[in-house]
Amino acid sequence: MQNGNNFAFICDDINELEHSNQINLPRVTVIMPLKGFGEHNLHNWRTQLTSLYGGPLEFLLLVESTDDPAYLPVSRLISEFEGSVDARIVVAGLSTTCSQKIHNQLVGVEAMHKESKYVLFLDDDIRLHPGSIGTLTREMEKNPEIFIQTGYPLDLPSGSLGSYCIYEYHMMHANDFRQDNCGVVSGLRDGGYSDDMTLAAIAGAHKKLITSPPVAVFPHPLATDLNFGRYWNYLSKQTFVLESYTTKVNQIMNRALFAVHCYLSWGFVAPYFMAMIHVAAALRFYFKGYSLEEVTTISGGLSLASILATCTFAELLSMWNLTRIEVQLCNVLSPEAPPLSLASYNWCLVFIAMLVDNFLYPISAIRSFFSQSINWSGIRYYLKDGKISKIERIQRSQDMAPVFTDLGGKHLYGRKGFPTKGSFLSSFTSFSKGLMQWRQPKRYE
């Protein structure tokens, strides 16, 4: 934009927007598995369907069945864009050999246009920038050796402590799926649990290239009523991913990641625990009338606690600066959208969430290691030798309260309007806000 290109958020080179270039753009199919309906989904879907990509583009939105709460809202949304957007709903049916998400993706691959050159697997809980698909396609065209092109979400906290404890898409060549190159289809279909981890393992085994463009950062709004129960469910799913693998080498790498992550997580929390003990001891001696000079061990501990506090401040400052840059980038890439702001981040809660997340991660990882099963979105998956061996679906009656899952707070079953149970951490958050008069972050939507 500094060089006079007001369309830089779509394309760096304004000459590429000429009609002669646009008509030669490759066809892209966007496959988006849907599950449930939450407070941010409708806006997210709008940003995805209103892409400014100039080439042929189709959207396939996959649902398990017409009973899914997402089916009616997305049907109405597609009808609004009828004639201007090539989008349709595909009912995928129930999975039997892999996770439901992977099953939906593979059904979408079978239904995509025969002339599609690239396929973009998109999660339904992120907001897409107008020029994102064009940027990804240009990168794939520049370097045909790219096997997977991926990006990352910018989590937008809603105000609850759980939303600060959460610290997604990939584009590939369509022919890799048509021809099952490197076993991408069979690897996903035959016991695949996580599409990201499975594809990354396949890429590593065949020495394929995975890239991420510098502009591949997408807003990811979190639920305003996110509580500890839903956060724990999400964390369990993330640690359970390490129990799935495709090869022996992949298993060893996951085990190494498991051990290193657990060691570093509790290694991060331990100094704060020790600092609390030193501060508590110093306060105890102070109220008993002792001076710090009389108790040398306490003064030494307080010095270490002061150093830890300084390091923590530097860490939070670095996180603030990185988040500031990402927020600015998202605002530049989506000039038509309401601007994002750092005002939605409460850095006191960010710090607490870092401690909570790192303390709970090893517990969740160990639990996943011994259980070898997880309940996600009303479906229980069992693993054997790193692959899904059994799938159980929970039957629910019509009069039962709806189930919420994931960070977007989606309704999976039943009717909306039932209050969700609170948690200790959500209550603690409300108490902390009132006590310390922290600024209430703005709500998105």
C-alpha positions as CSV (number, residue, x, y, z in Angstrom):
1,M,0.0,0.0,0.0
2,Q,3.0,2.3,0.6
3,N,3.8,1.9,-3.1
4,G,0.3,3.0,-4.2
5,N,-1.2,-0.5,-4.4
6,N,-4.5,-0.2,-2.5
7,F,-5.2,-3.9,-3.3
8,A,-2.0,-5.2,-1.7
9,F,-4.1,-7.2,0.8
10,I,-5.3,-9.2,-2.2
11,C,-2.1,-9.3,-4.3
12,D,1.4,-7.8,-3.9
13,D,1.7,-7.1,-7.6
14,I,-1.3,-5.1,-8.8
15,N,-0.6,-6.2,-12.4
16,E,-1.6,-9.7,-11.5
17,L,-5.1,-8.5,-11.0
18,E,-5.6,-7.8,-14.7
19,H,-8.2,-10.0,-16.4
20,S,-5.6,-11.7,-18.7
21,N,-3.9,-13.1,-15.6
22,Q,-7.0,-13.8,-13.6
23,I,-8.6,-16.1,-16.2
24,N,-5.5,-18.3,-16.1
25,L,-5.6,-19.0,-12.4
26,P,-6.0,-22.6,-11.4
27,R,-9.2,-24.1,-10.0
28,V,-9.3,-24.5,-6.2
29,T,-11.6,-26.6,-4.1
30,V,-12.2,-25.6,-0.5
31,I,-13.3,-28.5,1.7
32,M,-14.7,-27.6,5.1
33,P,-15.9,-30.2,7.6
34,L,-18.7,-28.9,9.8
35,K,-19.7,-30.1,13.3
36,G,-22.2,-28.2,15.4
37,F,-23.1,-24.5,15.4
38,G,-21.6,-21.9,17.7
39,E,-21.7,-18.1,18.3
40,H,-19.0,-17.3,15.8
41,N,-19.6,-19.8,13.1
42,L,-21.9,-17.8,10.9
43,H,-19.5,-14.9,10.6
44,N,-16.5,-17.3,10.0
45,W,-18.4,-19.0,7.2
46,R,-19.2,-15.6,5.6
47,T,-15.5,-14.6,5.5
48,Q,-14.7,-18.0,3.9
49,L,-17.4,-17.9,1.2
50,T,-16.7,-14.3,0.2
51,S,-13.1,-14.9,-0.9
52,L,-11.8,-12.5,-3.6
53,Y,-9.9,-15.2,-5.4
54,G,-10.2,-14.5,-9.1
55,G,-9.9,-18.1,-10.4
56,P,-12.5,-20.9,-10.4
57,L,-13.4,-21.7,-6.8
58,E,-15.8,-24.2,-5.3
59,F,-16.7,-24.7,-1.6
60,L,-17.8,-28.2,-0.3
61,L,-19.2,-28.0,3.2
62,L,-19.3,-31.5,4.8
63,V,-21.7,-32.6,7.5
64,E,-22.2,-35.9,9.2
65,S,-26.0,-35.8,8.6
66,T,-28.8,-33.4,8.1
67,D,-29.5,-33.6,11.9
68,D,-26.2,-31.7,12.6
69,P,-27.1,-28.2,14.0
70,A,-24.8,-26.7,11.4
71,Y,-26.9,-28.0,8.5
72,L,-29.8,-25.4,8.5
73,P,-27.7,-22.3,9.2
74,V,-25.2,-23.1,6.5
75,S,-28.0,-24.0,4.1
76,R,-29.5,-20.5,4.6
77,L,-26.1,-18.9,4.2
78,I,-25.5,-20.7,0.9
79,S,-28.9,-19.6,-0.4
80,E,-27.9,-16.0,0.2
81,F,-25.0,-16.3,-2.1
82,E,-26.8,-18.4,-4.7
83,G,-25.6,-17.5,-8.2
84,S,-22.5,-15.7,-7.0
85,V,-20.6,-18.4,-5.0
86,D,-20.2,-22.1,-6.0
87,A,-20.9,-23.7,-2.7
88,R,-22.8,-26.8,-1.7
89,I,-23.4,-29.1,1.2
90,V,-22.4,-32.7,1.1
91,V,-23.7,-35.2,3.6
92,A,-20.8,-37.5,4.4
93,G,-22.4,-40.1,6.6
94,L,-20.8,-41.8,9.6
95,S,-17.1,-42.7,9.7
96,T,-16.1,-46.3,10.4
97,T,-12.3,-46.5,10.0
98,C,-11.1,-43.0,10.9
99,S,-12.1,-39.9,12.7
100,Q,-15.3,-38.2,11.6
101,K,-13.4,-35.1,10.5
102,I,-11.0,-37.1,8.3
103,H,-14.0,-39.1,6.9
104,N,-15.7,-35.8,5.9
105,Q,-12.5,-34.5,4.3
106,L,-12.1,-37.7,2.2
107,V,-15.7,-37.6,1.1
108,G,-15.1,-34.0,0.0
109,V,-12.1,-35.1,-2.0
110,E,-14.2,-37.6,-3.9
111,A,-16.8,-35.0,-4.6
112,M,-14.5,-32.2,-5.7
113,H,-14.4,-30.9,-9.3
114,K,-12.3,-33.1,-11.6
115,E,-10.3,-30.1,-12.9
116,S,-9.4,-28.8,-9.4
117,K,-5.6,-28.4,-9.2
118,Y,-5.4,-27.5,-5.5
119,V,-7.5,-28.5,-2.5
120,L,-7.7,-26.4,0.6
121,F,-8.8,-28.1,3.8
122,L,-10.3,-25.4,6.0
123,D,-11.5,-25.5,9.7
124,D,-14.8,-23.8,10.2
125,D,-13.7,-21.9,13.3
126,I,-11.3,-19.4,11.7
127,R,-11.9,-16.2,9.8
128,L,-10.4,-16.1,6.3
129,H,-8.9,-12.9,4.8
130,P,-10.2,-11.8,1.4
131,G,-6.9,-12.6,-0.4
132,S,-5.9,-15.7,1.5
133,I,-6.8,-18.3,-1.1
134,G,-5.1,-16.3,-3.8
135,T,-1.9,-15.9,-1.7
136,L,-1.8,-19.7,-1.0
137,T,-2.4,-20.5,-4.6
138,R,0.4,-18.2,-5.8
139,E,2.9,-19.9,-3.4
140,M,1.9,-23.3,-4.7
141,E,2.3,-22.1,-8.3
142,K,5.8,-20.6,-7.5
143,N,7.1,-23.8,-6.0
144,P,5.5,-27.0,-7.2
145,E,7.7,-29.0,-4.7
146,I,5.4,-27.8,-1.9
147,F,3.6,-30.8,-0.5
148,I,1.6,-29.1,2.3
149,Q,1.1,-25.4,2.8
150,T,-0.3,-24.5,6.3
151,G,-1.0,-21.6,8.6
152,Y,-1.8,-20.7,12.1
153,P,-4.7,-19.2,14.1
154,L,-4.5,-16.0,16.1
155,D,-6.7,-16.8,19.1
156,L,-8.9,-14.0,20.2
157,P,-9.7,-14.4,23.9
158,S,-13.3,-13.8,25.1
159,G,-12.6,-12.8,28.7
160,S,-12.8,-16.1,30.5
161,L,-9.7,-17.7,31.9
162,G,-10.3,-20.8,29.9
163,S,-10.0,-18.8,26.7
164,Y,-6.5,-17.7,27.6
165,C,-5.4,-21.3,28.1
166,I,-5.6,-22.1,24.4
167,Y,-2.3,-21.4,23.0
168,E,-5.7,-24.4,10.8
169,Y,-5.8,-25.2,7.5
170,H,-3.7,-26.9,4.8
171,M,-3.5,-26.6,1.1
172,M,-2.3,-29.5,-1.0
173,H,-2.2,-30.7,-4.6
174,A,-5.5,-32.3,-5.6
175,N,-3.7,-35.0,-7.6
176,D,-2.0,-36.2,-4.5
177,F,-5.4,-37.4,-3.3
178,R,-6.7,-38.6,-6.6
179,Q,-3.6,-40.8,-7.1
180,D,-3.0,-41.5,-3.4
181,N,0.5,-40.2,-3.7
182,C,2.7,-41.2,-0.7
183,G,-0.3,-42.9,0.7
184,V,-2.1,-39.8,1.8
185,V,-5.6,-41.2,1.3
186,S,-4.9,-44.6,2.7
187,G,-2.9,-43.1,5.6
188,L,-5.8,-40.9,6.6
189,R,-8.6,-43.5,5.8
190,D,-7.1,-46.5,7.6
191,G,-7.2,-45.5,11.2
192,G,-6.3,-41.9,10.9
193,Y,-7.2,-39.7,14.0
194,S,-5.6,-36.3,13.3
195,D,-5.3,-35.1,9.7
196,D,-2.5,-32.6,10.6
197,M,-0.3,-35.1,12.4
198,T,-0.9,-37.9,9.8
199,L,-0.1,-35.7,6.9
200,A,3.0,-34.2,8.7
201,A,4.2,-37.8,9.4
202,I,3.7,-38.7,5.7
203,A,5.6,-35.6,4.6
204,G,8.4,-36.4,6.9
205,A,8.7,-40.0,5.9
206,H,8.9,-39.1,2.2
207,K,11.0,-36.0,2.7
208,K,8.3,-33.7,1.3
209,L,8.2,-29.9,1.8
210,I,5.9,-28.2,4.2
211,T,5.8,-24.4,4.1
212,S,3.8,-21.6,5.7
213,P,3.5,-18.1,4.1
214,P,4.3,-15.2,6.4
215,V,0.7,-13.9,5.9
216,A,-0.9,-17.2,6.9
217,V,-2.3,-16.0,10.2
218,F,-6.0,-16.1,10.7
219,P,-8.3,-14.7,13.5
220,H,-9.7,-17.5,15.6
221,P,-12.4,-16.1,18.0
222,L,-13.1,-18.1,21.1
223,A,-16.4,-18.7,22.9
224,T,-17.4,-16.0,25.3
225,D,-18.7,-18.7,27.8
226,L,-15.7,-21.0,27.5
227,N,-15.2,-22.8,30.8
228,F,-12.6,-25.1,32.3
229,G,-14.5,-28.3,31.3
230,R,-14.4,-27.4,27.6
231,Y,-10.8,-26.3,27.8
232,W,-9.8,-29.6,29.5
233,N,-11.7,-31.5,26.7
234,Y,-9.7,-29.5,24.1
235,L,-6.4,-30.1,25.9
236,S,-7.1,-33.8,26.1
237,K,-7.6,-34.0,22.4
238,Q,-4.3,-32.2,21.8
239,T,-2.3,-34.6,24.0
240,F,-4.2,-37.6,22.6
241,V,-2.8,-36.7,19.2
242,L,0.6,-37.8,20.4
243,E,-0.7,-41.3,20.9
244,S,-1.5,-41.7,17.2
245,Y,1.2,-42.5,14.7
246,T,1.7,-44.0,11.2
247,T,5.2,-45.5,11.4
248,K,7.7,-46.6,14.0
249,V,9.8,-43.5,13.4
250,N,6.7,-41.4,13.9
251,Q,5.9,-43.2,17.2
252,I,9.5,-42.5,18.5
253,M,9.2,-38.9,17.5
254,N,5.9,-38.6,19.3
255,R,7.3,-40.2,22.4
256,A,10.2,-37.8,22.4
257,L,7.9,-34.9,22.0
258,F,5.8,-36.3,24.8
259,A,8.8,-36.5,27.2
260,V,10.3,-33.1,26.2
261,H,7.0,-31.3,26.4
262,C,6.2,-32.7,29.9
263,Y,9.7,-31.9,31.2
264,L,9.6,-28.3,29.9
265,S,6.0,-27.7,31.0
266,W,6.7,-28.7,34.6
267,G,10.1,-27.1,34.4
268,F,8.3,-23.8,33.5
269,V,5.9,-24.1,36.5
270,A,8.3,-25.3,39.2
271,P,10.2,-21.9,39.6
272,Y,6.9,-20.1,40.3
273,F,6.0,-22.7,42.8
274,M,9.3,-22.3,44.6
275,A,9.0,-18.5,44.4
276,M,5.6,-18.7,46.1
277,I,7.2,-20.7,48.9
278,H,10.0,-18.2,49.4
279,V,7.6,-15.2,49.4
280,A,5.3,-17.0,51.8
281,A,8.2,-17.7,54.1
282,A,9.4,-14.1,53.9
283,L,6.0,-12.8,54.9
284,R,5.8,-15.3,57.8
285,F,9.1,-14.1,59.2
286,Y,8.2,-10.5,58.6
287,F,5.0,-10.7,60.6
288,K,6.9,-12.4,63.4
289,G,9.2,-9.4,63.6
290,Y,12.3,-10.8,61.9
291,S,14.2,-8.6,59.5
292,L,15.3,-9.9,56.1
293,E,19.0,-9.3,57.1
294,E,18.6,-11.8,60.0
295,V,17.4,-14.6,57.7
296,T,19.9,-14.9,54.9
297,T,18.3,-17.9,53.3
298,I,15.0,-16.0,52.8
299,S,16.8,-13.0,51.3
300,G,18.5,-15.2,48.8
301,G,15.2,-16.8,47.9
302,L,13.6,-13.4,47.4
303,S,16.5,-12.4,45.1
304,L,15.8,-15.4,42.9
305,A,12.1,-14.6,43.0
306,S,12.9,-11.0,41.9
307,I,14.9,-12.4,39.0
308,L,12.0,-14.7,38.0
309,A,9.6,-11.7,38.1
310,T,12.0,-9.8,35.8
311,C,12.2,-12.7,33.4
312,T,8.4,-13.1,33.4
313,F,7.9,-9.4,32.6
314,A,10.3,-9.7,29.7
315,E,8.5,-12.8,28.4
316,L,5.1,-11.1,28.6
317,L,6.5,-8.1,26.8
318,S,7.8,-10.3,24.0
319,M,4.4,-12.0,23.7
320,W,2.7,-8.6,23.7
321,N,4.9,-7.4,20.9
322,L,4.4,-10.5,18.8
323,T,0.6,-10.4,19.3
324,R,0.7,-6.7,18.4
325,I,2.4,-7.5,15.1
326,E,0.0,-10.3,14.3
327,V,-3.1,-8.1,15.1
328,Q,-1.7,-5.4,12.8
329,L,-1.1,-8.0,10.0
330,C,-4.7,-9.3,10.3
331,N,-6.1,-5.8,10.2
332,V,-4.0,-5.1,7.0
333,L,-5.1,-8.3,5.4
334,S,-8.8,-7.7,6.2
335,P,-9.4,-3.9,5.8
336,E,-13.1,-4.5,5.3
337,A,-13.6,-6.1,8.7
338,P,-13.9,-4.4,12.1
339,P,-10.3,-3.9,13.3
340,L,-8.9,-6.3,15.9
341,S,-7.4,-4.8,19.0
342,L,-5.0,-5.7,21.8
343,A,-7.7,-4.5,24.2
344,S,-9.2,-8.0,24.0
345,Y,-6.1,-9.4,25.8
346,N,-5.8,-9.3,29.5
347,W,-2.2,-10.1,30.2
348,C,-2.7,-10.9,33.8
349,L,-4.9,-13.8,32.6
350,V,-2.4,-14.7,29.9
351,F,0.2,-15.2,32.6
352,I,-2.2,-17.3,34.8
353,A,-3.2,-19.3,31.8
354,M,0.4,-20.1,30.9
355,L,0.9,-21.6,34.4
356,V,-2.4,-23.5,34.2
357,D,-1.7,-24.8,30.7
358,N,1.8,-26.0,31.5
359,F,0.8,-27.5,34.7
360,L,-2.1,-29.5,33.2
361,Y,-0.4,-30.6,30.0
362,P,1.7,-33.4,31.5
363,I,-1.3,-34.6,33.5
364,S,-3.4,-34.7,30.3
365,A,-0.6,-36.4,28.3
366,I,-0.1,-39.1,30.9
367,R,-3.9,-39.7,31.1
368,S,-4.0,-40.0,27.3
369,F,-1.1,-42.5,27.3
370,F,-2.8,-44.9,29.7
371,S,-6.4,-44.5,28.4
372,Q,-5.8,-44.8,24.7
373,S,-9.3,-43.5,24.1
374,I,-11.0,-40.1,24.0
375,N,-14.5,-38.7,23.8
376,W,-14.6,-35.9,21.2
377,S,-17.7,-34.3,19.8
378,G,-19.9,-37.1,21.2
379,I,-17.8,-39.9,19.6
380,R,-15.4,-42.1,21.6
381,Y,-12.3,-43.2,19.7
382,Y,-10.1,-46.1,20.7
383,L,-6.5,-46.5,19.5
384,K,-4.5,-49.6,18.9
385,D,-0.9,-49.4,17.5
386,G,-1.4,-45.7,16.9
387,K,-4.5,-46.0,14.7
388,I,-8.2,-45.9,15.4
389,S,-9.4,-49.5,16.1
390,K,-12.9,-48.8,17.5
391,I,-15.5,-46.1,17.3
392,E,-18.4,-45.7,19.7
393,R,-21.2,-43.1,19.3
394,I,-23.0,-41.8,22.3
395,Q,-26.8,-42.0,21.8
396,R,-28.6,-38.9,23.2
397,S,-32.3,-38.4,23.8
398,Q,-34.1,-35.3,22.6
399,D,-34.8,-33.9,26.1
400,M,-31.2,-33.9,27.1
401,A,-29.3,-30.6,27.4
402,P,-27.0,-29.8,24.5
403,V,-23.4,-30.8,24.5
404,F,-20.8,-28.1,23.9
405,T,-17.4,-28.8,22.5
406,D,-14.2,-27.1,21.2
407,L,-13.1,-23.5,21.7
408,G,-15.9,-22.0,19.7
409,G,-18.6,-23.2,22.1
410,K,-20.6,-25.1,19.5
411,H,-23.9,-26.8,20.1
412,L,-23.6,-30.4,19.0
413,Y,-27.0,-31.8,20.0
414,G,-30.4,-30.7,21.2
415,R,-31.7,-27.2,21.6
416,K,-29.9,-24.0,22.4
417,G,-30.5,-22.0,25.5
418,F,-29.5,-24.4,28.3
419,P,-27.1,-22.8,30.7
420,T,-23.7,-24.4,30.9
421,K,-22.3,-25.4,34.2
422,G,-19.7,-23.1,35.7
423,S,-16.3,-24.2,36.8
424,F,-13.9,-23.3,39.6
425,L,-11.7,-21.4,37.2
426,S,-14.5,-19.5,35.6
427,S,-15.7,-18.5,39.0
428,F,-12.2,-17.6,40.0
429,T,-11.9,-15.4,36.9
430,S,-15.1,-13.5,37.7
431,F,-13.9,-13.0,41.3
432,S,-10.6,-11.7,40.1
433,K,-12.1,-9.3,37.7
434,G,-14.3,-7.8,40.4
435,L,-11.5,-7.7,43.0
436,M,-8.7,-6.2,40.8
437,Q,-11.0,-4.2,38.4
438,W,-9.4,-5.6,35.4
439,R,-10.7,-4.2,32.1
440,Q,-13.3,-6.3,30.5
441,P,-12.1,-7.3,27.0
442,K,-14.5,-6.4,24.2
443,R,-16.6,-9.1,22.7
444,Y,-16.3,-10.2,19.1
445,E,-19.7,-10.2,17.4
